[in-house]
Amino acid sequence: MSKTVTLREANQSFARCVREVEAGEEFVITRNGTPVARLVPVSAERVLTQEQEAAWERTQARMRKGWPLNAHRLDRDALHER
């Protein structure tokens, strides 16, 4: 469960919020009653959702395959032609 704090409260007591986050607490920061940010601990390993994992796999496969650019090879001189 996360604590909810206003942006003003978070700003005025940021060091305390960070200490609590280091201890495992999470905060939802609100502006005018609307959630705008989360302050959460950084985990040692990022956990991806299934959708993110699938997107990552597609990206890696596409990078291995490469993209046909249909362009000639560029060298420094060609890049600096005027």
Backbone bond lengths (Angstrom), bond angles and torsions (degrees), N, CA, C in turn:
res aa  C-N    CA-C-N  psi(-1)  N-CA   C-N-CA  omega(-1)  CA-C   N-CA-C  phi
1 M - - - 1.449 - - 1.520 109.04 -
2 S 1.303 116.90 139.62 1.461 120.21 -178.49 1.520 110.51 -107.10
3 K 1.316 113.57 155.27 1.457 120.32 175.60 1.519 108.54 -89.25
4 T 1.313 116.55 150.30 1.461 121.16 176.42 1.520 108.02 -110.18
5 V 1.337 115.70 130.47 1.460 121.45 177.03 1.525 108.19 -134.26
6 T 1.322 115.18 151.88 1.456 118.86 175.91 1.525 108.73 -77.12
7 L 1.306 115.81 161.11 1.453 120.54 177.59 1.523 110.38 -58.25
8 R 1.309 116.47 -40.60 1.468 120.69 178.83 1.528 110.90 -61.76
9 E 1.340 116.64 -46.35 1.469 120.27 179.42 1.529 110.69 -61.96
10 A 1.330 115.95 -43.51 1.466 119.80 -179.86 1.520 110.69 -63.13
11 N 1.313 117.10 -40.37 1.453 121.57 179.99 1.526 110.87 -65.93
12 Q 1.320 117.03 -43.92 1.459 121.04 -176.64 1.527 113.16 -73.63
13 S 1.317 117.62 -24.36 1.462 120.14 -178.20 1.532 111.06 -127.30
14 F 1.330 115.73 40.28 1.458 119.94 -174.21 1.530 112.45 -60.15
15 A 1.331 117.63 -43.67 1.467 120.47 -179.08 1.531 111.03 -59.93
16 R 1.337 116.89 -40.85 1.462 120.27 177.90 1.524 110.47 -65.07
17 C 1.337 116.24 -42.82 1.468 119.92 178.88 1.523 110.56 -59.69
18 V 1.327 116.76 -43.73 1.466 120.23 -179.88 1.522 110.75 -64.10
19 R 1.333 117.49 -40.86 1.472 119.49 177.22 1.524 110.48 -59.95
20 E 1.326 116.91 -41.89 1.461 120.01 179.76 1.531 111.20 -67.87
21 V 1.315 116.84 -37.35 1.469 120.54 176.97 1.522 109.76 -64.47
22 E 1.322 117.13 -41.13 1.470 120.28 177.00 1.524 111.12 -60.38
23 A 1.325 116.57 -28.43 1.463 121.53 178.26 1.527 111.95 -85.91
24 G 1.355 117.14 1.07 1.454 119.85 175.17 1.516 115.46 109.73
25 E 1.317 117.77 -4.90 1.470 121.13 179.97 1.528 110.91 -74.35
26 E 1.312 116.53 154.66 1.460 122.33 174.24 1.521 108.62 -123.40
27 F 1.327 115.90 145.51 1.465 121.31 179.04 1.521 110.10 -123.81
28 V 1.330 115.77 141.90 1.460 122.34 167.54 1.521 104.90 -106.59
29 I 1.321 116.50 125.12 1.456 121.54 -178.65 1.526 108.30 -100.91
30 T 1.329 115.75 130.63 1.457 120.60 -177.37 1.529 111.01 -115.60
31 R 1.321 114.39 152.29 1.471 122.16 171.28 1.521 106.08 -127.30
32 N 1.310 115.77 121.87 1.473 121.59 -177.67 1.528 111.47 53.00
33 G 1.331 116.16 38.27 1.458 121.06 176.81 1.517 115.73 83.28
34 T 1.350 117.07 -3.73 1.459 120.99 -178.74 1.527 110.02 -104.70
35 P 1.333 118.81 126.91 1.466 120.09 177.41 1.533 110.78 -60.93
36 V 1.333 115.87 130.58 1.467 120.22 -179.14 1.522 112.99 -124.83
37 A 1.334 118.14 -17.50 1.468 119.80 -177.61 1.523 109.66 -159.16
38 R 1.343 113.34 161.15 1.463 120.49 173.71 1.515 108.36 -125.15
39 L 1.309 116.96 139.45 1.453 123.29 174.36 1.516 106.20 -113.91
40 V 1.343 115.98 110.31 1.463 120.73 -173.31 1.521 109.77 -132.32
41 P 1.331 117.47 156.48 1.466 120.18 176.94 1.528 111.02 -64.77
42 V 1.304 115.17 148.42 1.462 120.42 174.75 1.525 106.64 -86.62
43 S 1.311 115.99 124.24 1.457 118.80 178.94 1.524 109.05 -85.73
44 A 1.295 116.17 159.31 1.465 120.88 -179.57 1.524 110.72 -65.32
45 E 1.316 116.69 -32.70 1.461 121.39 -178.99 1.516 108.63 -131.04
46 R 1.321 115.71 129.55 1.455 119.58 -179.99 1.526 109.26 -74.57
47 V 1.300 115.98 133.76 1.459 122.35 177.89 1.521 107.77 -103.92
48 L 1.326 115.70 121.03 1.461 121.07 -179.32 1.518 110.60 -92.96
49 T 1.328 115.07 149.17 1.462 119.50 172.84 1.527 107.73 -72.96
50 Q 1.326 117.33 169.83 1.460 120.54 178.26 1.519 110.87 -61.34
51 E 1.325 116.71 -39.62 1.466 120.67 179.40 1.529 111.06 -65.26
52 Q 1.331 116.57 -42.15 1.467 120.76 178.82 1.522 110.66 -65.88
53 E 1.322 116.43 -40.30 1.469 120.71 179.04 1.528 110.71 -62.90
54 A 1.339 116.81 -43.20 1.463 120.98 178.52 1.524 110.56 -63.91
55 A 1.318 117.15 -41.86 1.464 120.73 178.40 1.521 111.04 -63.94
56 W 1.311 116.86 -40.25 1.469 121.41 178.32 1.528 110.71 -63.19
57 E 1.326 117.13 -43.00 1.464 121.03 178.47 1.533 110.58 -62.88
58 R 1.354 117.20 -44.23 1.464 120.27 177.81 1.522 111.66 -61.34
59 T 1.308 116.10 -41.26 1.471 120.74 179.75 1.521 110.97 -63.78
60 Q 1.327 116.87 -45.15 1.462 120.13 179.56 1.526 111.21 -63.26
61 A 1.333 117.11 -42.10 1.465 120.45 179.45 1.522 110.18 -63.18
62 R 1.329 116.95 -42.08 1.464 120.82 -179.76 1.526 111.06 -66.05
63 M 1.322 117.04 -37.53 1.465 120.83 179.08 1.530 110.59 -67.51
64 R 1.327 116.69 -37.95 1.474 119.47 177.88 1.523 110.93 -64.55
65 K 1.342 116.25 -38.84 1.452 121.33 -179.28 1.528 111.57 -73.05
66 G 1.328 117.18 -39.20 1.459 121.91 -179.67 1.515 111.51 90.75
67 W 1.315 115.82 172.05 1.459 122.70 -179.51 1.518 109.74 -119.11
68 P 1.336 117.81 129.62 1.453 119.28 175.00 1.532 109.45 -75.87
69 L 1.309 116.43 114.88 1.459 120.28 -177.41 1.520 112.64 -95.35
70 N 1.353 115.87 -15.62 1.462 120.56 -178.60 1.530 111.47 51.82
71 A 1.285 116.03 43.07 1.465 121.55 179.05 1.522 108.73 -128.12
72 H 1.327 115.63 151.86 1.455 118.95 177.47 1.526 109.48 -75.93
73 R 1.287 115.63 162.34 1.457 120.87 -178.51 1.532 109.54 -67.72
74 L 1.306 116.43 133.59 1.454 121.38 -179.56 1.522 110.52 -99.26
75 D 1.309 115.30 142.72 1.453 119.80 172.32 1.528 108.13 -126.23
76 R 1.305 116.63 175.49 1.458 121.39 -175.76 1.531 111.68 -58.70
77 D 1.314 117.35 -43.94 1.466 120.68 -178.32 1.526 111.06 -62.41
78 A 1.333 116.84 -42.28 1.464 119.97 -179.58 1.522 110.96 -65.56
79 L 1.327 116.26 -36.29 1.462 119.84 179.71 1.522 112.17 -68.01
80 H 1.336 116.83 -27.48 1.453 120.31 -174.94 1.527 113.00 -106.29
81 E 1.333 117.56 14.74 1.460 119.80 175.57 1.514 109.71 -65.43
82 R 1.292 115.98 144.80 1.485 119.15 -179.90 1.483 109.31 -117.77
